[in-house]
Amino acid sequence: MQPPFPTSASSGSSDQNTPDKSATSSSVRTEDGHRRRSSADPVWESLQEEATKAIQDEPILAAAMDETILGQPSLEAAVAQRVAGKLEGHGLTGTQLQRLLESAYFSSPAVGDALRCDLIAIRERDPAADTYLDPLMFYKGFHALSAHRAAHYLWHEGRRTLARLLQSMISEAFAVDIHPAAQFGCGILLDHATSFVAGETAIVEDNVSILHEVTLGGTGKEHGDRHPVVRSGVLIGAGAKILGRVEIGSGSRIGAGSVVLADVPPHVTVVGVPAEIVSCVNDTRPSEAMDHCSLLRGSSFESGTGI
């Protein structure tokens, strides 16, 4: 996936949420004090056009579109407003949460880039998403990951109690439990998202697609690196459990319901309990192809044998 805008992430880094003191160079303040990107922003421009069309099609949506998108100065502010509205509670007002999220999203150019790449990934890989507007307004996977990016920022700023509170709020609101220290790259599709779990030392690199009920978990109770590393371009099917400090090689595919307990080489498909290699992957990035069932094509099953 090649984003239609200049990205600011440093090459070779999987963590798109670490604060960057040079962030001020990527945004400018408007006359009313709001911040926006100083460079071209086609994703944000498309969102504004889609919101305008939504009002034309359904005038009853005018207030919602204005509050979330048309009345906001930037994509960062729009995401912050929408996610804050979902999370409000636990003694924090929607306004407090929105300001907190905005501060995280503008902390580094890479965080804003990640939000945009995530929206692009959803639109390109999910046939149910016809617009950028759909995930921004309605997809809890995008909401949960966007909120996690703010919690991760707080964690690295040493504000760990607030980061844990945000993690708890995300878990309650979206049924997604991601430790604030877990690292996520950009271009992530968290599809459906329900019951997704990622532990403290989990690392997910760029351009990864993850279905619902996936666990990136640890084993035992030792400290240190104990959760999976998922390299770029990986596709993880629904219900897969990846346990321990195992590495999922670039461009690999994890079958639905599999239990992975050992390293997976690059560009292979693994399925089963425990997971075993069953084929090589021809796609460079199966995360973008989203092909879960090619192994079954052309197969036949006798009556009673199941699959």
MOHUVEN-V355453 format. One record per run of one state. SS is the DSSP state (helix for helix, strand for strand, loop for the rest). FROM is the first residue (numbers start at 1). TO is the last residue. If there is no record, write none. Layout:
ss	from	to
SS	FROM	TO
SS	FROM	TO
//
This chain:
ss	from	to
loop	1	22
helix	23	26
strand	27	29
loop	30	34
strand	35	37
loop	38	41
helix	42	57
loop	58	58
helix	59	70
loop	71	74
helix	75	87
loop	88	88
strand	89	89
loop	90	91
strand	92	92
loop	93	93
helix	94	105
loop	106	108
helix	109	125
loop	126	131
helix	132	138
loop	139	139
helix	140	156
loop	157	159
helix	160	174
loop	175	175
strand	176	178
loop	179	182
strand	183	184
loop	185	188
strand	189	190
loop	191	195
strand	196	198
loop	199	202
strand	203	204
loop	205	208
strand	209	210
loop	211	214
strand	215	217
loop	218	228
strand	229	230
loop	231	234
strand	235	236
loop	237	240
strand	241	243
loop	244	246
strand	247	248
loop	249	252
strand	253	254
loop	255	258
strand	259	260
loop	261	263
strand	264	264
loop	265	267
strand	268	271
loop	272	272
strand	273	273
loop	274	275
strand	276	280
loop	281	285
helix	286	289
loop	290	293
helix	294	296
loop	297	307
//
